[in-house]
């Protein structure tokens, strides 16, 4: 231990005494450029590892207050030294490893043998929820021990006291089981092996405003023994009455907590962002601490990566300036800061929301490289596009009261579906019904077959509009107009003098009776002749009969 301490003090003394001179001296050939020093990015990475290790030690062990103060002094000095020292990356790694060992030895001094293995990862931010709302509480579990943990059973610790349990108890919440979490050789590896579980809860209507600790009871097997422990996460709750608080403001002010930066909102200009367009994104962040300011705040915005092929993948949004980072020197306690960046949405994005991750790094007077992460969702719209074929009118000229058949095709040339597509016709000379085409998918075609009726003659232009209306996913209606040429006339019967009407010459009348009359007379004559013949025959027969009768009388 003494040798390690002497090595650390020697390294720090060399940096302070030698300064830049040591750098030149380190180059044996006298060429300063031959010595490759660690870059600022490499330094930040190594310092970040030490910061994570230091935080993990404080969570794993129950460290006495005196040991914590010693560790803090060493940690702050080491972080400052690594930032300013001109060392190679391997030298920094070696130094950081030595400091880790020294801090670990101090953490284990005068502490009990019991260690916490099952912990919560710091990658899940504190959630915000209002009264009556449903929320999903996530536990991100990590194993910081050197042995595997198996058969983990997690159960919510429910209470009827609204100051301890802010959610509605409308069911028996089931325990969740995690088969196991593998052991890790480092805190970084432990975070990669984490397991996430969660529950849906509904916030009470009479909940008090404040930050609630939500406790879960856990049992698991470790090294053949059953271990029981409690795991606590936190959730910010907003009650119906803001004056009814979980903790009085005076007590809140006395609490000493690490500052947090949270995203309170965002906006885009223009408000609706279309694929292929440029927009200005403004994100509002707030320092939630009441006492501690944050300094050297660096924001880095990372858009969702699209594309399944690694070579063809790309970010959904790209900054127009080439940099996706925004820096501000200081955010005071409770202050809200707005950062703006101009971005361009890729032209081939699908119509859906895209997640933009806001990574935040900042320092305080006593701590460096603190980090928070938030997400904002930017909806992207695809502009609806359509085109039509040439229209065919049969016939192209009609009289008032007649109809013409109009036919053409509608093409969806955009990347979003056209909903409730309808076709009507506008003009002073025609009337029509509605031709309903329904929905048209991207790249699809629908055919129009309509009848229009002439109701008034036109002035000679023959202008008629085919109006195509359609809706987007939100029900907003758009209009597309197509010009047609359909001539409508009115048929007029004019008064023409008789002498102007051409007439065929009339044939002279023929003398004598018409043929029908002659035929009729002939038929009558024949009838008369027949009747006379019959009468004569009967008279002759009657006369002869009388003569015969007379002869008979004479014979008697």
PLY file of the C-alpha trace (Angstrom):
ply
format ascii 1.0
element vertex 556
property float x
property float y
property float z
element edge 555
property int vertex1
property int vertex2
end_header
0.00 0.00 0.00
2.83 2.39 0.86
4.58 1.68 -2.44
1.38 2.38 -4.35
0.83 5.64 -2.51
4.43 6.66 -3.13
4.05 5.90 -6.84
0.91 8.06 -7.11
2.50 10.97 -5.23
5.63 10.66 -7.36
3.61 10.84 -10.59
1.70 13.90 -9.40
4.91 15.61 -8.20
6.62 14.97 -11.53
3.72 16.56 -13.37
3.75 19.64 -11.16
7.54 20.14 -11.11
8.49 19.20 -14.61
5.54 20.56 -16.52
6.18 20.74 -20.23
9.90 20.23 -19.69
9.29 16.60 -18.84
7.62 16.17 -22.18
10.70 17.24 -24.11
12.95 15.25 -21.84
10.88 12.13 -22.51
11.77 12.21 -26.18
15.15 10.48 -26.38
15.96 11.73 -29.86
15.21 15.34 -28.94
12.24 15.47 -31.32
9.18 16.54 -29.36
6.74 15.29 -32.01
8.04 11.73 -31.68
6.25 11.40 -28.32
2.53 10.63 -28.87
0.46 12.22 -26.12
-3.09 11.28 -25.21
-5.76 13.36 -26.92
-8.51 15.17 -25.05
-11.00 12.50 -26.15
-8.76 9.74 -24.77
-8.39 11.65 -21.53
-12.14 12.09 -21.21
-12.66 8.36 -21.80
-10.14 7.34 -19.12
-11.42 9.92 -16.65
-14.94 8.69 -17.31
-13.90 5.14 -16.40
-12.46 6.34 -13.11
-15.60 8.35 -12.40
-17.79 5.26 -12.99
-15.53 3.08 -10.82
-15.59 5.64 -8.01
-19.40 5.79 -8.14
-19.70 1.98 -8.14
-17.46 1.67 -5.07
-19.72 4.01 -3.11
-22.76 1.92 -4.08
-21.21 -1.50 -3.37
-19.65 -0.87 0.05
-20.90 0.71 3.23
-17.97 3.10 3.51
-17.42 5.05 6.74
-17.57 8.84 6.46
-13.86 9.28 7.19
-12.90 6.88 4.37
-15.29 8.62 1.97
-13.55 11.96 2.57
-10.15 10.40 1.87
-11.44 8.81 -1.31
-12.96 12.10 -2.46
-9.69 14.00 -2.05
-7.78 11.38 -4.01
-10.48 11.19 -6.70
-10.59 14.97 -7.27
-6.80 15.25 -7.39
-6.48 12.32 -9.79
-9.16 13.69 -12.12
-7.49 17.10 -12.21
-4.08 15.55 -12.83
-5.29 13.38 -15.74
-6.91 16.41 -17.36
-3.81 18.59 -17.31
-0.94 16.08 -17.47
0.84 15.52 -20.78
1.08 11.72 -20.79
0.61 8.98 -23.33
-2.60 7.00 -23.36
-0.87 3.94 -21.89
0.55 6.06 -19.05
-2.89 7.46 -18.31
-4.41 3.97 -18.31
-1.73 2.75 -15.91
-2.25 5.74 -13.65
-6.05 5.33 -13.69
-5.69 1.64 -12.81
-3.42 2.49 -9.88
-5.91 5.03 -8.56
-8.69 2.43 -8.84
-6.69 0.02 -6.69
-5.96 2.71 -4.13
-9.63 3.75 -3.92
-10.70 0.11 -3.64
-8.36 -0.49 -0.71
-9.73 2.53 1.15
-13.35 1.50 0.42
-12.76 -1.92 1.98
-11.14 -0.55 5.15
-13.31 -0.97 8.26
-16.31 -2.15 6.26
-18.46 -5.20 6.82
-17.98 -8.24 4.60
-21.51 -7.93 3.23
-21.52 -6.51 -0.29
-24.39 -5.44 -2.53
-24.37 -7.37 -5.76
-27.82 -6.69 -7.24
-28.07 -2.99 -8.08
-29.94 -0.61 -10.37
-28.25 0.76 -13.46
-28.11 4.54 -13.79
-29.15 4.36 -17.46
-32.89 4.68 -16.74
-33.80 8.31 -15.98
-36.23 9.39 -13.26
-39.72 9.42 -14.80
-42.35 12.15 -14.55
-46.07 11.34 -14.22
-49.24 13.25 -13.32
-52.22 12.31 -11.19
-54.56 9.79 -12.79
-52.02 8.87 -15.48
-50.62 5.45 -16.26
-46.86 4.93 -16.20
-44.43 2.08 -16.80
-41.83 1.77 -14.04
-38.63 0.12 -15.24
-35.94 -1.55 -13.14
-32.61 -1.90 -14.94
-30.77 -4.57 -12.90
-27.01 -5.11 -12.90
-24.73 -7.57 -11.08
-21.69 -5.85 -9.62
-20.39 -9.00 -7.95
-17.85 -11.57 -9.08
-20.34 -14.45 -8.91
-23.41 -15.21 -11.00
-26.83 -14.35 -9.57
-29.70 -16.71 -10.36
-33.45 -17.09 -9.75
-34.09 -13.41 -9.05
-37.63 -12.67 -7.82
-38.74 -9.01 -7.68
-41.98 -7.89 -5.97
-43.36 -4.34 -5.55
-43.64 -3.22 -1.92
-47.22 -1.92 -1.94
-48.66 0.35 0.77
-52.04 1.96 1.46
-50.20 5.09 2.63
-50.28 7.57 -0.25
-47.03 9.15 0.98
-45.26 5.82 0.45
-47.10 4.35 -2.55
-48.51 6.89 -5.07
-50.31 4.33 -7.23
-53.81 2.88 -7.26
-54.03 -0.59 -5.72
-56.53 -2.24 -8.04
-54.89 -5.63 -8.31
-52.35 -7.95 -6.73
-49.17 -7.06 -8.55
-47.33 -10.17 -9.70
-43.73 -10.84 -8.92
-41.38 -10.92 -11.88
-38.66 -13.51 -12.28
-35.26 -13.00 -13.91
-33.45 -16.31 -14.60
-30.05 -14.84 -13.88
-27.46 -12.09 -14.38
-23.90 -13.04 -15.21
-20.94 -11.92 -13.14
-18.78 -9.08 -14.46
-15.13 -8.18 -14.25
-15.82 -4.45 -14.38
-18.59 -1.96 -13.88
-18.65 -1.32 -17.63
-19.21 -5.01 -18.34
-21.90 -5.16 -15.65
-23.86 -2.42 -17.40
-23.69 -4.34 -20.67
-25.13 -7.46 -18.95
-28.03 -5.61 -17.37
-31.61 -6.99 -17.38
-34.68 -4.72 -17.64
-38.11 -5.50 -16.14
-41.12 -3.28 -15.49
-44.69 -2.85 -14.26
-47.65 -0.72 -15.36
-49.04 1.45 -12.56
-51.85 4.06 -12.46
-51.21 7.15 -10.33
-53.77 8.01 -7.64
-56.09 10.99 -8.18
-55.31 12.33 -4.67
-51.55 11.89 -4.97
-49.27 14.50 -3.43
-46.73 16.37 -5.51
-43.16 15.24 -4.96
-40.45 12.68 -5.67
-41.46 9.22 -4.42
-39.07 6.36 -3.59
-40.57 3.18 -5.07
-39.26 0.11 -3.26
-39.14 -3.46 -4.56
-38.21 -6.56 -2.57
-35.74 -8.93 -4.23
-34.58 -12.45 -3.42
-31.95 -14.39 -5.36
-29.35 -17.16 -5.18
-25.69 -16.24 -5.00
-22.99 -18.80 -4.30
-25.59 -21.34 -3.15
-27.12 -18.98 -0.59
-30.41 -17.12 -0.63
-29.99 -13.36 -0.46
-32.75 -10.84 0.28
-32.50 -7.13 -0.39
-34.58 -4.07 -1.23
-34.17 -2.12 -4.46
-35.38 1.47 -4.66
-36.04 3.65 -7.66
-37.63 7.11 -7.85
-40.45 8.79 -9.73
-41.52 12.44 -9.91
-45.29 12.84 -9.41
-47.41 15.93 -10.03
-50.59 16.10 -7.95
-53.88 17.81 -8.74
-53.23 20.45 -6.06
-49.62 21.74 -6.38
-49.73 23.17 -2.85
-50.17 19.71 -1.34
-46.63 18.44 -1.42
-45.01 15.25 -0.22
-42.15 17.17 1.38
-42.37 20.78 2.48
-40.30 23.23 0.46
-38.17 24.07 3.51
-37.20 20.43 3.84
-36.51 20.17 0.13
-34.13 23.10 0.28
-32.16 21.39 3.03
-31.61 18.27 0.93
-28.21 18.02 -0.69
-28.57 16.14 -3.99
-26.64 15.97 -7.21
-27.96 18.31 -9.90
-29.81 16.84 -12.84
-30.50 18.30 -16.27
-33.81 17.28 -17.77
-35.49 18.07 -21.08
-38.67 20.05 -20.44
-39.84 20.39 -24.05
-38.94 21.05 -27.65
-40.32 22.70 -30.78
-39.55 22.75 -34.48
-39.69 25.60 -36.98
-41.63 24.99 -39.16
-44.03 23.14 -36.89
-44.65 20.37 -39.45
-41.43 18.76 -40.70
-41.45 17.09 -44.11
-38.90 14.57 -45.34
-36.17 16.31 -47.32
-36.75 19.69 -45.64
-34.57 21.79 -43.34
-35.90 22.72 -39.92
-34.71 24.43 -36.76
-34.94 22.29 -33.60
-35.09 24.06 -30.23
-34.76 21.91 -27.08
-35.48 23.32 -23.60
-33.48 21.87 -20.69
-33.60 22.71 -17.00
-31.16 22.42 -14.14
-33.40 20.87 -11.49
-31.05 21.62 -8.61
-32.08 24.44 -6.24
-28.54 25.22 -5.11
-25.92 23.83 -7.47
-25.04 25.33 -10.83
-23.79 23.16 -13.67
-20.84 24.24 -15.80
-19.14 23.26 -19.04
-22.37 21.80 -20.33
-22.03 19.90 -23.60
-25.10 18.66 -25.48
-24.75 16.12 -28.27
-27.77 15.22 -30.40
-27.88 11.77 -31.99
-30.64 10.87 -34.44
-32.06 7.41 -35.06
-29.97 5.40 -37.52
-32.01 4.08 -40.45
-31.26 1.16 -42.76
-30.61 -2.52 -42.03
-27.46 -2.70 -44.14
-24.43 -1.42 -42.24
-23.01 0.15 -45.39
-26.30 1.81 -46.31
-27.29 3.00 -42.82
-27.56 6.71 -42.11
-28.86 9.13 -39.50
-32.44 10.29 -39.97
-31.43 13.91 -39.22
-28.17 15.61 -40.10
-27.05 19.02 -38.82
-26.64 21.55 -41.61
-23.55 23.05 -39.93
-21.76 19.72 -39.72
-21.75 19.58 -35.91
-24.44 18.06 -33.73
-23.02 19.47 -30.48
-24.07 22.57 -28.53
-22.04 24.06 -25.67
-22.98 26.47 -22.91
-20.71 27.64 -20.13
-23.16 27.59 -17.22
-26.77 26.88 -16.22
-27.76 28.39 -12.89
-29.84 26.47 -10.29
-33.44 26.14 -11.46
-32.65 27.91 -14.74
-33.97 26.78 -18.13
-31.69 26.89 -21.13
-32.77 26.66 -24.77
-30.42 25.26 -27.38
-31.13 25.46 -31.09
-29.65 23.58 -34.01
-30.57 23.56 -37.70
-31.08 20.07 -39.08
-32.09 18.43 -42.33
-34.44 15.44 -42.55
-33.43 12.80 -45.08
-35.67 12.81 -48.14
-36.48 9.08 -48.10
-37.71 8.87 -44.50
-40.99 7.08 -43.93
-43.88 9.01 -42.42
-43.51 8.31 -38.68
-41.93 9.81 -35.51
-38.13 9.58 -35.21
-36.28 9.55 -31.88
-33.54 12.09 -31.24
-31.28 11.32 -28.27
-29.95 14.26 -26.27
-26.70 13.31 -24.48
-25.65 15.79 -21.78
-22.29 16.07 -19.99
-21.55 18.69 -17.35
-19.48 19.53 -14.26
-20.14 21.09 -10.87
-17.76 22.68 -8.40
-17.06 19.32 -6.78
-17.78 16.80 -9.56
-16.89 16.40 -13.21
-18.21 14.39 -16.15
-21.73 14.04 -14.82
-24.08 12.79 -17.52
-27.77 12.64 -18.34
-29.65 11.38 -21.36
-33.07 12.35 -22.69
-35.09 11.61 -25.81
-37.36 13.70 -27.99
-39.56 12.40 -30.79
-39.81 14.42 -34.02
-42.72 13.41 -36.31
-41.79 13.38 -40.01
-44.38 13.84 -42.72
-44.10 12.71 -46.33
-45.61 15.20 -48.76
-48.53 13.65 -50.63
-48.03 13.63 -54.40
-50.32 12.59 -57.23
-50.48 12.87 -60.99
-53.08 12.12 -63.65
-53.15 10.82 -67.19
-54.67 12.66 -70.15
-58.44 12.79 -69.92
-60.67 11.27 -72.58
-64.13 12.87 -73.09
-66.77 11.13 -75.21
-68.13 13.27 -76.78
-66.15 16.47 -76.36
-69.13 18.61 -77.42
-72.63 18.15 -76.02
-75.93 20.02 -76.04
-77.66 21.22 -72.89
-79.32 18.20 -71.28
-76.90 15.69 -72.83
-74.11 13.78 -71.03
-70.42 13.15 -71.69
-68.28 10.29 -70.38
-65.00 11.44 -68.72
-62.19 8.92 -68.18
-58.62 9.31 -66.82
-56.24 7.68 -64.30
-54.98 8.96 -60.91
-51.41 7.95 -59.89
-50.05 8.14 -56.31
-46.46 9.27 -56.95
-45.64 9.97 -53.28
-44.54 7.76 -50.38
-47.68 8.05 -48.26
-51.17 6.65 -48.74
-53.89 8.93 -50.13
-57.09 8.42 -48.14
-60.73 8.93 -49.21
-59.91 10.04 -52.75
-62.94 11.63 -54.49
-63.45 13.25 -57.91
-66.02 15.96 -58.70
-66.39 18.44 -61.59
-66.73 22.19 -61.28
-67.98 24.57 -63.95
-70.93 26.81 -64.81
-71.89 24.58 -67.72
-71.98 21.11 -66.10
-73.19 19.23 -63.09
-71.91 15.91 -61.76
-72.09 13.51 -58.84
-69.14 12.22 -56.79
-66.82 9.51 -58.06
-65.29 7.77 -55.01
-61.92 6.06 -55.52
-61.18 5.09 -51.89
-57.57 4.82 -50.67
-54.61 4.80 -53.06
-51.39 3.23 -51.76
-47.97 4.63 -52.73
-47.22 3.72 -56.34
-50.78 2.53 -57.01
-53.28 3.72 -59.66
-57.06 4.21 -59.70
-59.18 4.86 -62.80
-61.89 7.52 -63.06
-65.04 6.85 -65.11
-67.59 9.65 -64.64
-70.64 11.10 -66.42
-71.13 14.86 -66.57
-74.32 16.54 -67.78
-74.53 19.83 -69.63
-76.78 22.35 -67.86
-75.89 25.63 -69.56
-74.10 26.73 -72.72
-70.55 27.99 -72.32
-69.02 31.17 -73.63
-66.75 29.36 -76.04
-63.87 28.43 -73.68
-65.15 24.97 -72.82
-63.30 25.11 -69.45
-64.33 22.50 -66.85
-62.31 21.49 -63.74
-61.93 17.94 -62.47
-61.34 18.37 -58.71
-59.56 15.51 -56.87
-59.70 15.69 -53.05
-57.84 13.37 -50.65
-56.90 13.16 -46.95
-53.70 12.37 -45.06
-53.39 10.13 -41.97
-54.56 12.95 -39.72
-57.68 13.61 -41.81
-56.42 16.87 -43.31
-57.92 17.36 -46.79
-55.97 18.46 -49.85
-57.14 19.43 -53.34
-55.81 18.78 -56.84
-57.35 20.42 -59.95
-57.23 19.18 -63.54
-58.38 21.29 -66.52
-60.73 19.70 -69.07
-62.22 20.98 -72.35
-65.91 20.21 -72.74
-68.06 22.40 -74.99
-71.77 22.74 -74.16
-74.22 24.41 -76.58
-77.95 25.00 -76.64
-80.07 23.96 -79.71
-82.32 26.93 -80.89
-85.29 26.64 -83.40
-85.59 29.96 -85.36
-88.81 31.25 -87.21
-88.21 31.00 -91.02
-90.66 32.64 -93.59
-92.62 30.12 -95.68
-91.35 31.61 -98.91
-87.78 30.91 -97.75
-88.51 27.23 -97.26
-87.70 25.24 -100.44
-90.65 23.10 -101.60
-90.91 20.29 -104.16
-93.12 21.03 -107.29
-96.63 19.56 -107.09
-97.85 17.15 -109.81
-101.06 18.23 -111.69
-104.25 16.50 -110.68
-105.41 13.60 -112.82
-109.03 13.69 -114.13
-111.52 10.99 -113.10
-112.30 9.28 -109.90
-109.59 8.00 -107.62
-108.84 4.33 -107.86
-110.25 3.47 -104.42
-113.57 5.05 -105.37
-113.63 3.14 -108.67
-112.96 -0.12 -106.88
-115.70 0.65 -104.37
-118.22 1.46 -107.10
-117.31 -1.71 -109.00
-117.79 -3.77 -105.91
-121.20 -2.14 -105.34
-122.25 -2.82 -108.89
-121.35 -6.47 -108.56
-123.39 -6.73 -105.39
-126.40 -5.10 -107.05
-126.11 -7.46 -110.02
-126.03 -10.46 -107.76
-129.04 -9.24 -105.79
-131.04 -8.60 -108.97
-130.13 -12.03 -110.34
-131.31 -13.68 -107.15
-134.62 -11.76 -107.22
-135.25 -12.64 -110.84
-134.57 -16.30 -110.16
-137.00 -16.35 -107.27
-139.71 -14.60 -109.32
-139.31 -17.13 -112.11
-139.57 -20.01 -109.67
-142.69 -18.57 -108.04
-144.35 -17.97 -111.42
-143.67 -21.51 -112.55
-145.01 -22.92 -109.35
-148.23 -21.00 -109.82
-148.57 -22.29 -113.37
-148.09 -25.83 -112.14
-150.75 -25.33 -109.52
-153.17 -24.02 -112.10
-152.63 -27.07 -114.31
-153.41 -29.39 -111.44
-156.64 -27.53 -110.75
-157.69 -27.92 -114.39
-157.05 -31.65 -114.27
-159.43 -32.09 -111.45
0 1
1 2
2 3
3 4
4 5
5 6
6 7
7 8
8 9
9 10
10 11
11 12
12 13
13 14
14 15
15 16
16 17
17 18
18 19
19 20
20 21
21 22
22 23
23 24
24 25
25 26
26 27
27 28
28 29
29 30
30 31
31 32
32 33
33 34
34 35
35 36
36 37
37 38
38 39
39 40
40 41
41 42
42 43
43 44
44 45
45 46
46 47
47 48
48 49
49 50
50 51
51 52
52 53
53 54
54 55
55 56
56 57
57 58
58 59
59 60
60 61
61 62
62 63
63 64
64 65
65 66
66 67
67 68
68 69
69 70
70 71
71 72
72 73
73 74
74 75
75 76
76 77
77 78
78 79
79 80
80 81
81 82
82 83
83 84
84 85
85 86
86 87
87 88
88 89
89 90
90 91
91 92
92 93
93 94
94 95
95 96
96 97
97 98
98 99
99 100
100 101
101 102
102 103
103 104
104 105
105 106
106 107
107 108
108 109
109 110
110 111
111 112
112 113
113 114
114 115
115 116
116 117
117 118
118 119
119 120
120 121
121 122
122 123
123 124
124 125
125 126
126 127
127 128
128 129
129 130
130 131
131 132
132 133
133 134
134 135
135 136
136 137
137 138
138 139
139 140
140 141
141 142
142 143
143 144
144 145
145 146
146 147
147 148
148 149
149 150
150 151
151 152
152 153
153 154
154 155
155 156
156 157
157 158
158 159
159 160
160 161
161 162
162 163
163 164
164 165
165 166
166 167
167 168
168 169
169 170
170 171
171 172
172 173
173 174
174 175
175 176
176 177
177 178
178 179
179 180
180 181
181 182
182 183
183 184
184 185
185 186
186 187
187 188
188 189
189 190
190 191
191 192
192 193
193 194
194 195
195 196
196 197
197 198
198 199
199 200
200 201
201 202
202 203
203 204
204 205
205 206
206 207
207 208
208 209
209 210
210 211
211 212
212 213
213 214
214 215
215 216
216 217
217 218
218 219
219 220
220 221
221 222
222 223
223 224
224 225
225 226
226 227
227 228
228 229
229 230
230 231
231 232
232 233
233 234
234 235
235 236
236 237
237 238
238 239
239 240
240 241
241 242
242 243
243 244
244 245
245 246
246 247
247 248
248 249
249 250
250 251
251 252
252 253
253 254
254 255
255 256
256 257
257 258
258 259
259 260
260 261
261 262
262 263
263 264
264 265
265 266
266 267
267 268
268 269
269 270
270 271
271 272
272 273
273 274
274 275
275 276
276 277
277 278
278 279
279 280
280 281
281 282
282 283
283 284
284 285
285 286
286 287
287 288
288 289
289 290
290 291
291 292
292 293
293 294
294 295
295 296
296 297
297 298
298 299
299 300
300 301
301 302
302 303
303 304
304 305
305 306
306 307
307 308
308 309
309 310
310 311
311 312
312 313
313 314
314 315
315 316
316 317
317 318
318 319
319 320
320 321
321 322
322 323
323 324
324 325
325 326
326 327
327 328
328 329
329 330
330 331
331 332
332 333
333 334
334 335
335 336
336 337
337 338
338 339
339 340
340 341
341 342
342 343
343 344
344 345
345 346
346 347
347 348
348 349
349 350
350 351
351 352
352 353
353 354
354 355
355 356
356 357
357 358
358 359
359 360
360 361
361 362
362 363
363 364
364 365
365 366
366 367
367 368
368 369
369 370
370 371
371 372
372 373
373 374
374 375
375 376
376 377
377 378
378 379
379 380
380 381
381 382
382 383
383 384
384 385
385 386
386 387
387 388
388 389
389 390
390 391
391 392
392 393
393 394
394 395
395 396
396 397
397 398
398 399
399 400
400 401
401 402
402 403
403 404
404 405
405 406
406 407
407 408
408 409
409 410
410 411
411 412
412 413
413 414
414 415
415 416
416 417
417 418
418 419
419 420
420 421
421 422
422 423
423 424
424 425
425 426
426 427
427 428
428 429
429 430
430 431
431 432
432 433
433 434
434 435
435 436
436 437
437 438
438 439
439 440
440 441
441 442
442 443
443 444
444 445
445 446
446 447
447 448
448 449
449 450
450 451
451 452
452 453
453 454
454 455
455 456
456 457
457 458
458 459
459 460
460 461
461 462
462 463
463 464
464 465
465 466
466 467
467 468
468 469
469 470
470 471
471 472
472 473
473 474
474 475
475 476
476 477
477 478
478 479
479 480
480 481
481 482
482 483
483 484
484 485
485 486
486 487
487 488
488 489
489 490
490 491
491 492
492 493
493 494
494 495
495 496
496 497
497 498
498 499
499 500
500 501
501 502
502 503
503 504
504 505
505 506
506 507
507 508
508 509
509 510
510 511
511 512
512 513
513 514
514 515
515 516
516 517
517 518
518 519
519 520
520 521
521 522
522 523
523 524
524 525
525 526
526 527
527 528
528 529
529 530
530 531
531 532
532 533
533 534
534 535
535 536
536 537
537 538
538 539
539 540
540 541
541 542
542 543
543 544
544 545
545 546
546 547
547 548
548 549
549 550
550 551
551 552
552 553
553 554
554 555
